[in-house]
Amino acid sequence: MQIGFILSLIFAILIAAFALKNGDNVNIDLFFTTREVSQAIVILISTAFGAIMVMILGLVRQIKLSLKIKEQSKKIDTLEEEKQELETQLNTEIEETLLEEEINNDVELEPVEDEIQPEANNNIEGKEKDEIDKMIENEMEEVTQEENEENEEKKTCEKNE
């Protein structure tokens, strides 16, 4: 930003020096009339109009970018809400699955001997925990991957600014 300002000042100084060196009077034909004006004034007015045009074009670009950023922010918010809903739904389904498996295991395992039953329950619970841990880990990897994609999309939008 500062480099652009410094370059603008240097350019303005060069234009002013050029205009002062070319201070002769020139005839300007304005559609219906002819005027004799200093060439320096013509150069400075032309430069000013050029600067105004560049400024207007820059503002239009800035407005377009800010509108796009707002649109992307809304999309990100929507995706985050959807992600939150999916995580909640996933947690609910996992809990329901755990309860169903626990109920099924309780029904399947009828005690034959008091000493054998606790060991069987521990083995089954360990296997179920491993399966559930794997399911949760896979879902968390998918969620993390989605978050990374969203972050990359945010970075791309910020770079386009």
N, C-alpha and C positions, 0 to 999 in steps of 0.2 A: 504494500500500500504506500509506504513512504517512498519507495523507488519510483513509483508511478508519479507521485507528486513532484519529486525532484526533477524527473524527466520533463514533466509538464512545464515547470518553471523555466528550465533551460530552453525548451522550445519557444515559450512566450518571449523570452529575452532575445532569442535569435530572430523571431518575427518582428519584434519592435525595432531591433537594429536594422533589419532589412528594410522596414518601412521608412525609417528615418533617412537611410541612405538614398532612397528613391522618393524624394519629396517633391518631385516635379509635378506640375499641374497636367492633368489629362482630361480629355473630353469623354464624358460618359453619356451614352444614349439610353435614356429611360423611356422607352416606348413612344411617348408623346412629346418629349422635350429632350434637349441636350444641355448638359451642365458641365461646367469646368470645375473639377475637384482635385484636391491633392492626391497623388498616387498613394501616399502613406495612409490616408484615411480609407481609401478603397481596400488596401491590403488588410488593415486592421479590422474593418467591418466584415470582410470576407472570412477572415480567420475566426472572428467571433461567431458568425453564423455557422461555420463548420463545427466549432466547439459545441454550440447549442444542439446541432443535429446529432453529434456523437453522444451527448448527454441524454437526449430523448431516446435514442436507440438503446443505450445502456439501461435506462429505466424500464423500458419495455421488457428487455431480457430479464432484469431483476424481478419484475412482477411475475413473469412466466415461471421463473425458478421457484419463487416463494409459493405460488399456487401448486406447483408440482410437489414441493416439500410438504405442504398441508395435506395433499392427497395421499402421499406416501405415509405420513404420520397416522392418518385415519386407517389406512390399510394395516399398518403395523399394530395399532390398537385392536383392530378387529381380529387379527391373527393371534395376538396375545390372549384375548378373551377366549377365542376358540381353543387355544392350547390349554388354557386353564380348565375349560369345560371338559376337554378330553382327558386331562390328568385326573380330574375328579371322577369322571366316568370310569377310567381305568382302575383307580383305587377302589371304587365301589365294586366293580366286576371282580377284582382280585379278592376282596373281602368275601363276596358271595361265593366265589370258587373255593376259597379256603373253608368256609363254613360247610359247603356241600361235601367237600372231601372229608372234612372232619366227621360229619354225620355219617357218610358212607363207611369210613374207617371204623367208627363206633359200632355200626351195624355188622360189618364183616367180621370183626374181631370179637368173638365170644370167648370168654375166659375158659380155658381148658384146665389150666393149673394156675394158681396164684403167682408162682414164681416166674412162669414163662410170659405171662401177659404184659407186665411192665416193659420187658425187653423188646417185645414185638411192637408195642406202641412207640417206644423210643426210636426203633429202626425206621418205622413208617414215617414218623414225624420228621426225622432227619432227611429222608428222601424227599418228602414233600417240601421241606424248607429249601432244599437245594433247587428243586424245580421252580419254586416260587421266586427264589432269589435270582435265578436265571431269567425268569420272565420279567421281573422288575428291572433287572440290569439291562435287558434288551430294550424295554420301553424307555428307560432313562437315556440310553444311547440315541434312540430315535428323537426324543425331545431335545437333547443336546444338539443333535445335528440340525434340527429345525431352527433352534436358537441361533446357531452359527450362521445358517443361511439368512436369517432375518438380520443379524448384525452385519453381514456382508452387504445386504441390500441397503441398510442404513448408511454404511460407509460409502457405497457407490453414489447414493443420493447426495451425501455431503460433499463428495469430490466434484460432482456435477455443478454444485453451487459455484 
